[in-house]
Amino acid sequence: MYDTFKTAIATQVSALSGVSAEIVELAVAVSNNTANGDLTLTVPRLRMKGNPAQIAKTLAEQFQADDMVTGAEAAGPYINFRINRTVLTRSVLQAVHATGPKYGWTNEGAGKRVIVEFSSPNIAKPFHAGHLRSTIIGNFIYKLHKAHGWDAISMNYLGDWGKQYGLLALGFERFGSEEELVADPIKHLLDVYVKISAAAEEEAEHIKAMDAEAAAAAGPTIHDQARAYFKSMEDGNESALALWQRFRTLSIEKYKQIYARLGVHFDVYSGESHVDEGMTRATQMLTDTGLLIEDKGAKLVDLTEHKLGKALVQKSDGTTLYLTRDIGAAIERYEKYNFDKIIYVVASEQDHHMKQLFKTIELLGLPYADRFEHINYGLVNGMSTRKGTAVFLEDMLHESKEKMHDVMRDTEAKAKAKYKANANFMAKYKAKAEAKYKEVADPDHIADVLGMSAIVIQDMSARRIKNYTFDWNRILKFVGDTGPYLQYAHARLCSLERKAHVKVNPDADVSLLTEEVTRDIIYQISLYPDILAASIKSLEPCTVVQYILKLSHSISLAWETISVCGEADDVAEARLLMYWSARTVIGNALTLLGLEPVEAM
């Protein structure tokens, strides 16, 4: 939005200083404090000889104001420029109106392909709050790349292979019920997994108390049997694979239901079990390059000189580990998709594994080794599937939905909160609130969206690397800087548009938007393209969340004084165009975060 103004400044400063216009323009940025100016030139970045403060003073005095840039003032080694606010306002609001849902989008990724691998739950286990983080962060990164013109592919790489399926099979043999499996497969498989894990732990404690001779005579442990079962899967045992395939199919169907509810789309469903030929090739490449060494029957890659320890590739019993499959998957993906970049959205607890993976790919000499990126995030503490303490996403969504629906219906509480002891006003407000609730076309769906908004925004409000402890009170919070607050801001602006006596007019006389609060809203709207540009570099959802919270706060400040209804048509049109543009940006941002913007609540 500021490019025209930056170019005007750069052209004149270049003529005055002798520095190329390209260098000058790179030194001009939107001011952090608009009270001092709209755009700021950092003089030291021009690399001119002499005192930067004196150079700034001289250039500011020589700068000629015009219809675009109305003034320049030196402040130490900086020059603050004032721009024509009417020109800016018209440019911003017309750009939003012209591009709508694509406002702020770019083509910088045109012709490039990115794979974003995210979510990747383990089959036969319920989707819990920990999985949610990878899902919503990955979905944001996927959508963000599409907004910048990339050919983006969303991939779900399921954890559908490993010793845990041997453990689950043993558990099903001991504790399984065909009737319960059919009735609720995910819940029953979790119950089985928790029970067999507990039995294995109890067995381990019992063996620990034995002497060596007794322990040796005890025979294979549950974990030994699980490893043997998985080895039989790898060897192609039909019976073992049939049971595993059934568990896998039931789990994927359940996951698809949850993804549909979250509004998450995957272009590709893959899994560890799909990597077969690639894994064999990876093992051969490791052998051929001399990277693979043997240690007590196991095979590993020694990365100690890179301060990454030794990466185990294959156990002494012949079972493969994640690293082999991940290398094989990387090879197969590049050959199939010819990606320019691949992003793995994986928790920070896997940082070491990802470093080992990327370093091994580099040491293999693969020409695309520099195209891999790990985007990590902090953990949700207070849950563990093995101990049965996980908080499942479906429970979260149900609880949050019910809470939001209660708030929507509780007109009595709303009335008391707004008017406290004034019974007359309370009665009128309650009647108005009840009428408003009846106007909502599908309150059950809206409550569901609000519930998901509460969950997603509380998760994305801080930098993704931060851990947090699961807390129902935090999840279900309705007031404050929350998802429901942002949805309310959007819905209220939609309501204003429905009630206004004028229509949205892109040619409205925006010179009538003279109030300081309207200037602030326009300024916030103008920043959205810069927010998208910053986000594609940091891949931090909180950048977008904090931005729309700030824009929503500015709208709340304007709400009581900058009215539309009851104003003269020209003033109403200008203000409605501003509010409509703000609503469009909030809606765009919510969509980018993976949420459905609501129009009434």
TIPAVO-290439 format. One record per residue (C-alpha): z, y, x; residue number from 1. Coordinates in steps of 0.02 Angstrom, whole numbers, plus 50000, padded with zeros to 5 digits. Example, Ala and Ser with C-alpha at 12.3 -4.5 7.8 and 13.67 -1.06 7.14 Angstrom:
! TIPAVO-290439
SITE    up north  east zaro
SITE 50390 49775 50615    1
SITE 50357 49947 50684    2
***
This chain:
! TIPAVO-290439
SITE    up north  east zaro
SITE 50000 50000 50000    1
SITE 50032 50117 50146    2
SITE 49879 50072 50248    3
SITE 49780 50225 50193    4
SITE 49923 50340 50240    5
SITE 49953 50249 50406    6
SITE 49769 50268 50449    7
SITE 49772 50455 50409    8
SITE 49925 50479 50521    9
SITE 49851 50371 50661   10
SITE 49686 50465 50660   11
SITE 49768 50636 50681   12
SITE 49903 50581 50804   13
SITE 49770 50493 50909   14
SITE 49669 50654 50919   15
SITE 49825 50751 50971   16
SITE 49893 50626 51097   17
SITE 49742 50535 51167   18
SITE 49820 50367 51121   19
SITE 49702 50250 51028   20
SITE 49717 50253 50837   21
SITE 49746 50064 50837   22
SITE 49901 50080 50947   23
SITE 49966 50228 50845   24
SITE 49946 50136 50680   25
SITE 50045 49987 50746   26
SITE 50187 50107 50788   27
SITE 50196 50175 50609   28
SITE 50309 50085 50485   29
SITE 50384 50113 50314   30
SITE 50547 50210 50335   31
SITE 50711 50117 50309   32
SITE 50785 50274 50231   33
SITE 50663 50369 50121   34
SITE 50782 50518 50119   35
SITE 50720 50556 50295   36
SITE 50537 50518 50265   37
SITE 50415 50393 50193   38
SITE 50336 50331 50354   39
SITE 50406 50336 50530   40
SITE 50315 50339 50697   41
SITE 50412 50266 50844   42
SITE 50350 50373 50989   43
SITE 50407 50259 51134   44
SITE 50285 50127 51069   45
SITE 50142 50245 51113   46
SITE 50190 50226 51298   47
SITE 50152 50407 51338   48
SITE 50220 50486 51498   49
SITE 50363 50607 51471   50
SITE 50519 50625 51364   51
SITE 50491 50532 51198   52
SITE 50598 50657 51101   53
SITE 50499 50805 51170   54
SITE 50335 50717 51136   55
SITE 50391 50684 50957   56
SITE 50437 50867 50934   57
SITE 50269 50927 51002   58
SITE 50166 50807 50899   59
SITE 50263 50848 50739   60
SITE 50235 51034 50765   61
SITE 50049 51009 50796   62
SITE 50023 50889 50649   63
SITE 49924 50969 50507   64
SITE 49982 50925 50330   65
SITE 49848 50882 50203   66
SITE 49829 50805 50029   67
SITE 49878 50632 50096   68
SITE 50018 50670 50220   69
SITE 50116 50821 50164   70
SITE 50231 50847 50313   71
SITE 50296 50787 50482   72
SITE 50468 50811 50560   73
SITE 50535 50752 50727   74
SITE 50702 50661 50737   75
SITE 50738 50615 50917   76
SITE 50603 50495 50980   77
SITE 50538 50471 50801   78
SITE 50424 50568 50685   79
SITE 50458 50555 50498   80
SITE 50310 50587 50384   81
SITE 50310 50638 50202   82
SITE 50166 50573 50099   83
SITE 50092 50627 49933   84
SITE 50202 50532 49810   85
SITE 50080 50549 49666   86
SITE 49940 50473 49769   87
SITE 50057 50332 49824   88
SITE 50120 50301 49647   89
SITE 49944 50295 49576   90
SITE 49887 50180 49716   91
SITE 50035 50061 49694   92
SITE 50032 50048 49504   93
SITE 49843 50031 49494   94
SITE 49848 49895 49627   95
SITE 49978 49797 49527   96
SITE 49877 49818 49368   97
SITE 49714 49765 49453   98
SITE 49782 49610 49541   99
SITE 49924 49557 49423  100
SITE 49992 49387 49477  101
SITE 49904 49403 49646  102
SITE 49979 49572 49693  103
SITE 50024 49567 49877  104
SITE 49921 49412 49914  105
SITE 49813 49408 50071  106
SITE 49673 49304 50146  107
SITE 49751 49290 50319  108
SITE 49756 49099 50303  109
SITE 49577 49084 50240  110
SITE 49487 48938 50319  111
SITE 49650 48859 50380  112
SITE 49740 48707 50312  113
SITE 49927 48675 50308  114
SITE 50023 48521 50254  115
SITE 50198 48554 50190  116
SITE 50302 48396 50186  117
SITE 50459 48415 50081  118
SITE 50583 48334 49963  119
SITE 50558 48157 50031  120
SITE 50703 48068 49945  121
SITE 50749 47887 49978  122
SITE 50689 47775 49838  123
SITE 50816 47681 49732  124
SITE 50938 47826 49753  125
SITE 50966 47967 49629  126
SITE 50905 48142 49665  127
SITE 51061 48242 49714  128
SITE 51100 48421 49761  129
SITE 51062 48387 49944  130
SITE 50883 48333 49903  131
SITE 50864 48489 49799  132
SITE 50868 48602 49952  133
SITE 50716 48522 50035  134
SITE 50625 48521 49867  135
SITE 50645 48704 49820  136
SITE 50629 48773 49998  137
SITE 50474 48667 50028  138
SITE 50398 48718 49862  139
SITE 50425 48902 49908  140
SITE 50342 48878 50078  141
SITE 50196 48787 49996  142
SITE 50170 48925 49867  143
SITE 50192 49061 49999  144
SITE 50052 48989 50106  145
SITE 49937 48981 49954  146
SITE 49976 49164 49922  147
SITE 49914 49202 50097  148
SITE 49750 49110 50075  149
SITE 49792 48946 50160  150
SITE 49722 48782 50097  151
SITE 49896 48712 50067  152
SITE 49936 48529 50033  153
SITE 50107 48481 49965  154
SITE 50161 48309 50023  155
SITE 50308 48199 49972  156
SITE 50344 48074 50110  157
SITE 50461 47952 50023  158
SITE 50596 47858 50117  159
SITE 50539 47690 50054  160
SITE 50565 47578 50205  161
SITE 50712 47524 50312  162
SITE 50868 47418 50323  163
SITE 50945 47503 50171  164
SITE 50823 47407 50061  165
SITE 50886 47246 50135  166
SITE 51062 47306 50093  167
SITE 51008 47352 49917  168
SITE 50925 47181 49891  169
SITE 51085 47093 49945  170
SITE 51184 47206 49828  171
SITE 51070 47169 49682  172
SITE 51089 46983 49715  173
SITE 51279 47002 49708  174
SITE 51308 47141 49581  175
SITE 51141 47167 49494  176
SITE 51106 47154 49309  177
SITE 50929 47139 49244  178
SITE 50983 47215 49078  179
SITE 51062 47367 49161  180
SITE 50914 47386 49280  181
SITE 50794 47399 49134  182
SITE 50909 47516 49036  183
SITE 50941 47641 49177  184
SITE 50863 47586 49342  185
SITE 50916 47731 49453  186
SITE 51097 47732 49394  187
SITE 51111 47543 49410  188
SITE 51034 47538 49584  189
SITE 51156 47671 49640  190
SITE 51303 47570 49571  191
SITE 51238 47419 49665  192
SITE 51216 47519 49826  193
SITE 51392 47591 49817  194
SITE 51468 47420 49785  195
SITE 51376 47331 49926  196
SITE 51415 47474 50046  197
SITE 51599 47462 50001  198
SITE 51594 47273 50025  199
SITE 51513 47296 50195  200
SITE 51645 47421 50250  201
SITE 51785 47308 50189  202
SITE 51706 47162 50282  203
SITE 51693 47266 50441  204
SITE 51877 47313 50432  205
SITE 51923 47131 50404  206
SITE 51821 47073 50555  207
SITE 51895 47211 50662  208
SITE 52067 47135 50631  209
SITE 52010 46962 50691  210
SITE 52013 46897 50867  211
SITE 51846 46876 50956  212
SITE 51832 46688 50922  213
SITE 51866 46706 50736  214
SITE 51745 46853 50722  215
SITE 51608 46753 50806  216
SITE 51638 46607 50689  217
SITE 51632 46718 50535  218
SITE 51442 46709 50530  219
SITE 51317 46847 50491  220
SITE 51392 47005 50416  221
SITE 51320 47096 50266  222
SITE 51235 47217 50384  223
SITE 51165 47073 50486  224
SITE 51094 46997 50328  225
SITE 51023 47165 50274  226
SITE 50933 47183 50441  227
SITE 50865 47007 50426  228
SITE 50805 47042 50249  229
SITE 50714 47199 50304  230
SITE 50636 47104 50449  231
SITE 50568 46980 50320  232
SITE 50493 47128 50227  233
SITE 50407 47187 50386  234
SITE 50344 47010 50414  235
SITE 50265 47010 50240  236
SITE 50383 46897 50142  237
SITE 50308 46904 49965  238
SITE 50471 46881 49870  239
SITE 50561 47016 49970  240
SITE 50415 47137 49952  241
SITE 50401 47106 49764  242
SITE 50582 47157 49734  243
SITE 50562 47308 49849  244
SITE 50403 47360 49758  245
SITE 50492 47351 49591  246
SITE 50633 47462 49652  247
SITE 50504 47583 49725  248
SITE 50400 47595 49566  249
SITE 50553 47625 49455  250
SITE 50619 47759 49572  251
SITE 50455 47855 49585  252
SITE 50435 47862 49396  253
SITE 50608 47937 49382  254
SITE 50575 48063 49521  255
SITE 50415 48119 49437  256
SITE 50514 48162 49281  257
SITE 50633 48270 49382  258
SITE 50491 48356 49477  259
SITE 50405 48395 49312  260
SITE 50565 48476 49249  261
SITE 50580 48578 49410  262
SITE 50399 48631 49399  263
SITE 50362 48555 49569  264
SITE 50189 48485 49604  265
SITE 50140 48366 49743  266
SITE 49960 48347 49799  267
SITE 50002 48188 49895  268
SITE 50135 48053 49872  269
SITE 50155 47956 50033  270
SITE 50292 47853 50112  271
SITE 50354 47764 50266  272
SITE 50287 47600 50197  273
SITE 50109 47672 50198  274
SITE 50111 47694 50386  275
SITE 50051 47529 50456  276
SITE 49897 47545 50564  277
SITE 49954 47715 50626  278
SITE 50121 47641 50681  279
SITE 50034 47502 50777  280
SITE 49922 47630 50861  281
SITE 50071 47740 50901  282
SITE 50161 47594 50985  283
SITE 50005 47552 51085  284
SITE 49984 47734 51139  285
SITE 50165 47742 51195  286
SITE 50137 47584 51297  287
SITE 49971 47641 51371  288
SITE 50041 47809 51427  289
SITE 50192 47726 51507  290
SITE 50313 47816 51393  291
SITE 50382 47657 51316  292
SITE 50516 47568 51416  293
SITE 50625 47416 51379  294
SITE 50814 47414 51383  295
SITE 50907 47254 51337  296
SITE 50764 47197 51227  297
SITE 50748 47363 51136  298
SITE 50604 47484 51164  299
SITE 50632 47670 51189  300
SITE 50559 47832 51255  301
SITE 50660 47916 51392  302
SITE 50668 48103 51356  303
SITE 50820 48141 51462  304
SITE 50725 48257 51579  305
SITE 50685 48362 51425  306
SITE 50870 48359 51376  307
SITE 50832 48255 51222  308
SITE 50912 48090 51274  309
SITE 50830 47922 51243  310
SITE 50732 47897 51082  311
SITE 50747 47720 51013  312
SITE 50578 47658 50949  313
SITE 50610 47474 50915  314
SITE 50772 47375 50906  315
SITE 50799 47214 51002  316
SITE 50771 47114 50841  317
SITE 50596 47188 50826  318
SITE 50629 47308 50681  319
SITE 50546 47477 50699  320
SITE 50634 47644 50682  321
SITE 50587 47813 50611  322
SITE 50510 47885 50769  323
SITE 50370 47756 50777  324
SITE 50324 47780 50596  325
SITE 50332 47970 50608  326
SITE 50214 47970 50757  327
SITE 50097 47852 50666  328
SITE 50104 47960 50509  329
SITE 50064 48116 50612  330
SITE 49911 48033 50687  331
SITE 49848 47971 50519  332
SITE 49876 48140 50436  333
SITE 49780 48236 50567  334
SITE 49634 48115 50559  335
SITE 49630 48123 50370  336
SITE 49666 48308 50337  337
SITE 49621 48396 50502  338
SITE 49765 48517 50475  339
SITE 49791 48680 50570  340
SITE 49978 48668 50542  341
SITE 50101 48542 50472  342
SITE 50275 48595 50416  343
SITE 50417 48471 50397  344
SITE 50555 48538 50282  345
SITE 50701 48433 50341  346
SITE 50889 48463 50350  347
SITE 50969 48530 50509  348
SITE 51057 48364 50539  349
SITE 50886 48298 50589  350
SITE 50854 48435 50717  351
SITE 50871 48315 50864  352
SITE 50754 48186 50787  353
SITE 50621 48318 50752  354
SITE 50632 48383 50932  355
SITE 50613 48205 50996  356
SITE 50463 48178 50882  357
SITE 50373 48338 50932  358
SITE 50408 48312 51118  359
SITE 50345 48132 51112  360
SITE 50184 48189 51024  361
SITE 50163 48319 51160  362
SITE 50190 48191 51299  363
SITE 50061 48077 51218  364
SITE 49936 48214 51254  365
SITE 49878 48233 51075  366
SITE 49768 48390 51067  367
SITE 49851 48448 50906  368
SITE 50030 48435 50971  369
SITE 50058 48623 50951  370
SITE 50025 48618 50763  371
SITE 50192 48542 50713  372
SITE 50336 48647 50643  373
SITE 50509 48599 50583  374
SITE 50589 48710 50451  375
SITE 50772 48662 50439  376
SITE 50909 48707 50318  377
SITE 51097 48688 50306  378
SITE 51187 48547 50217  379
SITE 51269 48540 50046  380
SITE 51442 48476 50089  381
SITE 51553 48374 49977  382
SITE 51438 48230 49931  383
SITE 51392 48059 49997  384
SITE 51288 47924 49912  385
SITE 51377 47782 50003  386
SITE 51546 47840 49941  387
SITE 51480 47873 49767  388
SITE 51529 48057 49769  389
SITE 51354 48132 49756  390
SITE 51324 48263 49621  391
SITE 51160 48215 49542  392
SITE 51029 48344 49504  393
SITE 51007 48286 49325  394
SITE 51193 48313 49296  395
SITE 51180 48485 49376  396
SITE 51032 48532 49267  397
SITE 51114 48467 49109  398
SITE 51280 48554 49144  399
SITE 51196 48717 49192  400
SITE 51082 48711 49041  401
SITE 51229 48685 48922  402
SITE 51326 48827 49003  403
SITE 51179 48946 48984  404
SITE 51153 48893 48804  405
SITE 51337 48925 48768  406
SITE 51322 49101 48839  407
SITE 51164 49134 48738  408
SITE 51251 49076 48577  409
SITE 51422 49155 48607  410
SITE 51389 49322 48522  411
SITE 51576 49346 48490  412
SITE 51614 49347 48677  413
SITE 51468 49464 48709  414
SITE 51531 49586 48579  415
SITE 51709 49584 48647  416
SITE 51648 49608 48825  417
SITE 51544 49760 48777  418
SITE 51657 49849 48652  419
SITE 51830 49772 48680  420
SITE 51946 49836 48542  421
SITE 51821 49935 48436  422
SITE 51803 49817 48288  423
SITE 51664 49917 48204  424
SITE 51553 49922 48358  425
SITE 51594 49740 48394  426
SITE 51533 49686 48222  427
SITE 51371 49783 48239  428
SITE 51338 49717 48414  429
SITE 51377 49538 48361  430
SITE 51252 49550 48218  431
SITE 51122 49621 48336  432
SITE 51155 49484 48465  433
SITE 51141 49348 48331  434
SITE 50975 49419 48274  435
SITE 50916 49425 48454  436
SITE 50961 49242 48480  437
SITE 50862 49193 48324  438
SITE 50709 49282 48396  439
SITE 50706 49165 48546  440
SITE 50564 49043 48509  441
SITE 50636 48892 48599  442
SITE 50818 48924 48648  443
SITE 50841 48748 48715  444
SITE 50697 48771 48838  445
SITE 50755 48946 48886  446
SITE 50930 48880 48920  447
SITE 50854 48747 49032  448
SITE 50754 48877 49129  449
SITE 50909 48987 49147  450
SITE 51007 48837 49210  451
SITE 50876 48798 49341  452
SITE 50868 48983 49388  453
SITE 51057 48984 49415  454
SITE 51045 48832 49530  455
SITE 50893 48890 49629  456
SITE 50944 49072 49657  457
SITE 51122 49030 49712  458
SITE 51046 48909 49839  459
SITE 50916 49033 49902  460
SITE 51024 49189 49909  461
SITE 51075 49163 50090  462
SITE 50980 49110 50245  463
SITE 50926 48929 50228  464
SITE 51015 48870 50387  465
SITE 51186 48906 50311  466
SITE 51287 48758 50248  467
SITE 51382 48773 50086  468
SITE 51507 48668 49991  469
SITE 51454 48611 49818  470
SITE 51552 48709 49688  471
SITE 51523 48697 49500  472
SITE 51595 48873 49473  473
SITE 51467 48944 49592  474
SITE 51324 48847 49513  475
SITE 51368 48896 49334  476
SITE 51398 49081 49366  477
SITE 51303 49187 49240  478
SITE 51348 49366 49291  479
SITE 51321 49458 49456  480
SITE 51177 49430 49575  481
SITE 51122 49267 49495  482
SITE 50966 49182 49429  483
SITE 51009 49224 49248  484
SITE 51030 49407 49297  485
SITE 50853 49410 49368  486
SITE 50785 49321 49214  487
SITE 50875 49447 49104  488
SITE 50795 49591 49200  489
SITE 50624 49514 49172  490
SITE 50655 49476 48988  491
SITE 50721 49650 48954  492
SITE 50563 49728 49027  493
SITE 50458 49612 48919  494
SITE 50556 49668 48767  495
SITE 50525 49851 48812  496
SITE 50338 49819 48818  497
SITE 50342 49735 48647  498
SITE 50439 49879 48568  499
SITE 50348 50025 48649  500
SITE 50241 50137 48539  501
SITE 50110 50151 48677  502
SITE 50009 50020 48772  503
SITE 50004 49989 48959  504
SITE 49876 50113 49027  505
SITE 49825 50100 49211  506
SITE 49756 50277 49201  507
SITE 49921 50353 49140  508
SITE 49971 50520 49216  509
SITE 50091 50456 49349  510
SITE 50125 50633 49412  511
SITE 50251 50637 49268  512
SITE 50359 50510 49361  513
SITE 50460 50642 49453  514
SITE 50638 50576 49442  515
SITE 50723 50509 49598  516
SITE 50759 50343 49514  517
SITE 50575 50319 49468  518
SITE 50527 50360 49647  519
SITE 50645 50224 49705  520
SITE 50569 50095 49585  521
SITE 50392 50139 49643  522
SITE 50450 50125 49822  523
SITE 50525 49952 49789  524
SITE 50365 49894 49702  525
SITE 50260 49957 49848  526
SITE 50361 49849 49969  527
SITE 50315 49682 49889  528
SITE 50160 49652 49997  529
SITE 50268 49686 50151  530
SITE 50398 49564 50085  531
SITE 50266 49429 50070  532
SITE 50203 49470 50246  533
SITE 50380 49457 50316  534
SITE 50415 49297 50221  535
SITE 50265 49203 50290  536
SITE 50335 49236 50464  537
SITE 50516 49190 50431  538
SITE 50490 49064 50289  539
SITE 50656 49124 50218  540
SITE 50668 49121 50027  541
SITE 50818 49239 50035  542
SITE 50699 49379 50088  543
SITE 50615 49371 49918  544
SITE 50778 49341 49823  545
SITE 50865 49493 49898  546
SITE 50711 49598 49866  547
SITE 50700 49561 49680  548
SITE 50887 49584 49661  549
SITE 50869 49758 49736  550
SITE 50720 49798 49624  551
SITE 50817 49736 49472  552
SITE 50965 49845 49519  553
SITE 50850 49997 49530  554
SITE 50781 49958 49357  555
SITE 50958 49943 49286  556
SITE 50999 50116 49355  557
SITE 50845 50189 49271  558
SITE 50868 50100 49105  559
SITE 50985 50223 49020  560
SITE 50898 50384 49073  561
SITE 50713 50341 49096  562
SITE 50668 50290 48920  563
SITE 50500 50248 48843  564
SITE 50534 50238 48657  565
SITE 50547 50410 48577  566
SITE 50460 50500 48721  567
SITE 50295 50595 48713  568
SITE 50145 50481 48732  569
SITE 50096 50541 48906  570
SITE 50273 50521 48974  571
SITE 50294 50354 48885  572
SITE 50131 50288 48956  573
SITE 50179 50335 49135  574
SITE 50351 50256 49120  575
SITE 50286 50100 49033  576
SITE 50158 50074 49171  577
SITE 50299 50084 49299  578
SITE 50411 49963 49203  579
SITE 50266 49845 49171  580
SITE 50225 49844 49356  581
SITE 50406 49808 49400  582
SITE 50409 49665 49274  583
SITE 50248 49595 49348  584
SITE 50321 49597 49524  585
SITE 50485 49515 49468  586
SITE 50386 49382 49375  587
SITE 50274 49352 49526  588
SITE 50425 49334 49640  589
SITE 50515 49214 49521  590
SITE 50356 49109 49512  591
SITE 50345 49108 49702  592
SITE 50524 49043 49706  593
SITE 50472 48902 49589  594
SITE 50546 48974 49428  595
SITE 50467 49009 49259  596
SITE 50495 49192 49210  597
SITE 50565 49203 49033  598
SITE 50508 49336 48910  599
SITE 50655 49328 48791  600
SITE 50834 49264 48804  601
***
